[in-house]
């Protein structure tokens, strides 16, 4: 696999303590004025991906967004199986995909408030995008591609 420049740097740093990414994340959020344990940090994926790349090597980390997985499950599933060393030959992908579909989304559960996006305003979306943008750019550089979150 071809590694991005940042992933290659992470591979070179694989001998370093993988906890360095966690320390970097802690100070980054402190600098922002937020509590490092605030739930907003669950949406910052750069640091955990960096930590995994340093721990196991970037060639052993595959990043797939929810959007990619749900948009093109049938084509992505064989790639995921191959990545983890499983053969997709003879596998009924349609049956596998159908067996994993569940009614767990808020709308399917009948949770109208959560499904409606109550509390979500243009302003909160703008602020969230603004907050996550620098972390997403770091992530994109690390994995060598952009993710479809803003599509």
PyMOL commands that set and color helices and strands:
alter all, ss='L'
color gray80, all
select helices_A, chain A and resi 5-12+19-32+39-43+46-56+58-60+66-71+73-83+93-100+106-109+112-116+122-143+148-150
alter helices_A, ss='H'
color red, helices_A
deselect
rebuild
show_as cartoon
